[in-house]
Amino acid sequence: MANRIKQIVSHLSGTEMLAELWQDVPLAPPDSIFQLTAAYKADTFKDKVNLGVGAYRDDNNKPWILPVVKKATSILLNDETLDHEYLPITGLADFTNAAAKLILGADSPAIMEGRTVSVQTISGTGANHLGALFLSKFYKWNGPPRVYLSNPTWANHHAIFRNVGIEPVEYAYYDPKTIGLDFIGFIAALQDAPDRSVFLVHACAHNPTGVDPTQEQWKAIAKVIAAKKHYTFFDCAYQGFASGDLDKDAWAVRYFVEQGLPLLVCQSFAKNAGLYGERVGALHVVSTNEETASRVKSQLSVLQRSEISNPPSHGARLVSLILNDDELFEEWKRDIETMAGRIIEMRRELHRLLTEELKTPGNWDHIVNQIGMFSFTGISGSQSKELVEKGHIYLTGNGRISMAGLNSHNIAYFAEKLDAVVRGSLSSSG
Ligand SMILES: Cc1ncc(COP(=O)(O)O)c(C=O)c1O
């Protein structure tokens, strides 16, 4: 017996076994946004600008801890009753209940009638994943499992749905000719898709384009969705952050609920509370009645249990404190206005510099018409590359810029380089 074991062990050394096991794993490309950030960090040019990052920065290009979050943190730190026990599988109820009211409206019939299921998730990404996983198991597909994603969309949407066996299909959304919404194309895609298709829509501040439907357009979209019995998968990562007003940014979701459309909402507190690393989010599934809601909740609990067991407590406690205390809530709204206001101001200033000072060729109205953190500038892939390589301005290859990366110190430099690249006269800086 001992000899036999010796024989087996000597047949392959540990290293050989490992080499054999993983040698066919293909090398994945690095995440383009994180790669861009790494390149920015490595650049020693003093006027370099990072417009790739999807996180708020203050006027000095620093991350901003919201004053209300500082206050809530200090309350938590001094609360002797708190411990580090596990939260329930579906999360902190005080948080999920308040989060549902925030997105659906405090007087939402879907909440009052007990037909909304809310589960705490690992920020917005986790909500998208849990929502996709739930659909993959329980949605009554009309054909192979497919999700319709806007073209373009947050790149992670594709990976999240593929991971659970749902094939992404793109629908027309952005029109490069107008640098705006391809409304006709969007409506046509809704009409052409098989009945009961799943459409993912961004509740506000579409990433990456910054192009949102108007309220009238949302109404028309809802009408076709109702006629075709489609399912709406709302992704809401920027509530309040887009317009500065939490209710305004929730308008589309609330309108769809009012129309009795079947839907779910993925909610993130990364941007609007500046809690990126704390991973605070929720998934809200609006059902037809209380009984269905309890079935849905039971299955979401089973899925959540197998994935993360139960969600983390710190960030949820912070947001719960803010949402459930009138004074903190009012303070949060002011903090949101500060962030959204600065971004809106950067949009206006960039537009002014391009149109009034530099007289840059082309129409730049989209800079002020788009909403939220991101703006699709409309420049080409090669112009974007030139800005990175010659101007030390870091942006994604599709011409998307994060408005949060602009501030009073670097906006003139950026406008000047953008103007030069558009005119084909950009020379190397530094
Ligand atoms: C459209 C969209 N959905 C979801 C997310 C998820 O973000 P998080 O997981 O940090 O909440 C993001 C973040 O950039 C986003 O832009």
The ligand as an SDF file (V2000), in Angstrom:
LIG
                    3D

 16 16  0  0  0  0  0  0  0  0999 V2000
  -25.1800   51.6250  -14.9120 C   0  0  0  0  0  0  0  0  0  0  0  0
  -24.5040   51.1160  -13.7010 C   0  0  0  0  0  0  0  0  0  0  0  0
  -25.0640   50.1120  -13.0310 N   0  0  0  0  0  0  0  0  0  0  0  0
  -24.5120   49.6190  -11.9290 C   0  0  0  0  0  0  0  0  0  0  0  0
  -23.3260   50.1120  -11.4390 C   0  0  0  0  0  0  0  0  0  0  0  0
  -22.8170   49.4520  -10.2140 C   0  0  0  0  0  0  0  0  0  0  0  0
  -22.0590   50.1410   -9.3490 O   0  0  0  0  0  0  0  0  0  0  0  0
  -21.8100   49.6390   -7.8750 P   0  0  0  0  0  0  0  0  0  0  0  0
  -21.7140   48.1480   -7.9040 O   0  0  0  0  0  0  0  0  0  0  0  0
  -20.5360   50.2820   -7.4860 O   0  0  0  0  0  0  0  0  0  0  0  0
  -22.9730   50.0980   -7.0830 O   0  0  0  0  0  0  0  0  0  0  0  0
  -22.6820   51.1520  -12.1230 C   0  0  0  0  0  0  0  0  0  0  0  0
  -21.3900   51.6810  -11.6960 C   0  0  0  0  0  0  0  0  0  0  0  0
  -20.6490   52.3240  -12.3670 O   0  0  0  0  0  0  0  0  0  0  0  0
  -23.2900   51.6790  -13.2680 C   0  0  0  0  0  0  0  0  0  0  0  0
  -22.7690   52.6910  -13.9530 O   0  0  0  0  0  0  0  0  0  0  0  0
  1  2  1  0
  2  3  1  0
  2 15  2  0
  3  4  2  0
  4  5  1  0
  5  6  1  0
  5 12  2  0
  6  7  1  0
  7  8  1  0
  8  9  2  0
  8 10  1  0
  8 11  1  0
 12 13  1  0
 12 15  1  0
 13 14  2  0
 15 16  1  0
M  END
$$$$
